[in-house]
Amino acid sequence: MRAFLFSIVALLVFSSCSSVKRNQKFIAEGDYDRAIDLAVKKLQKDKHADKNDEHIILLEEAYEKAVSEDTKRINFLKKSNESNKSQKIYFLYKRLEDRQFQIRPLLPLYSKTLGRNANFKFKDYSNEIIAAKQNYVADLYTDAIRLKNRNTIENYRNSYYVLCDIHDLQPNYKNVNTLLDETRFLGTDFVLVSLNNRTNQIIPLRLEQELLDFNTYGLNSFWTEFHSKPENGIDYTHAIDLNLRNIAISPERISETEERRSQRIKDGWEYKKDRNGDFVLDRDGNKIKVDTYKKVSALLQITVQEKAVQVAGDVVYKDLLKNRIINDYPLASDFVFENIFATYRGDKEALSTEDWTWVQNRFVPFPSNEQMVFDAGEDLKVRLKEILKNNF
């Protein structure tokens, strides 16, 4: 038991020494915030523990150096012409404030080694933060307008993201909400999709509606919208032409075949005999029983109903801004209707599981040509979705 307690104490001492050494290393490398984070984490567990006294000393040192470094950096930035300096100044002031919020709940922190409370010079940075934030937001606004005025889709989108930053910092700043809607609209790729029937056959209205119902495709993204009908006030950047060129429907076919089935099945039991006709006994003197089998057969008449359709065409992907075809994809889909049923003569025990399934089936009416085309269109929709996904 004493050995166990010694091991626990040794482990705690080693762990404490290890964290102290890490913090000393962080400070030596100028990584003051990592040193502060580690010291705070240790002191939150027990700030009165002797093993954490060194962390109080290191926290005081790291905090003082961090504040000094950030203050010097702010003063330099105010005098410099660095790009994004308003952003850097704002976040430096925020970091100064955040450190105080991090340490304040732990105070007072008494160090036995120092013989006093640790000294942390706190300051009210609210005025500096407000001023820095105003400068930062104003610079962001200037940048957003500059990007928007370049009049390209990419810059509209970049402008939108900058405006989002402004909205997060100051939601009601100037006309930011209006500009967000405007740049979102201007930065969106609007894609016009049309279905062209060039088959000289009537396409089911349901199929046309399904193919052009983009709500079911799940393809609309933040910067891309698909429309099946042109809308006023929208300049479409791309177009997708779905051209159906051929619909081939086979005639209804019924074929019949006859197949013989046979099985060897268990028929009962009998006593086992040897070559001499004598009963064979087990070690207890009892007669041994063996299974007996018989052969059964049946004649199966199988009827197969079949009807097939193929819908073929292509998908043409266009860039409307440059008035050119970007790509052309072949598109085809097959659908086969098949129904198998059967009747039999003979012993049903000769039938397999699949045979018995067919026997329980019945003749069903053939689907109409319209239904066949519609069913093929379901697969066509899947293929069209893949093409659209790969291009947007």
Secondary structure by P-SEA (a helix, b strand, c coil): caaaaaaaaaaaaaaaaaaaaaaaaaaaacaaaaaaaaaaaaaaaccccccaaaaaaaaaaaaaaaaaaaaaaaaaaaaccccaaaaaaaaaaaaaaaaaaaccccccccccccccccccccccaaaaaaaaaaaaaaaaaaaaaaaaacccaaaaaaaaaaaaaaaaacccccaaaaaaaaaaaaacbbbbbbbbbcccccccaaaaaaaacccccccccccbbbbccccccccccbbbbbcccbbbbbcbbbbbbbbbbbbbcccccbbbbccccbbbbccccbbbbbbbbbbbbbbbbbbbbbbbbbbbbbbbbbccccccccbbbbbbbbbbbbbbbbccccccccccaaaaaaaaccccccccaaaaaaaaaaaaaaaaaaaaaacc
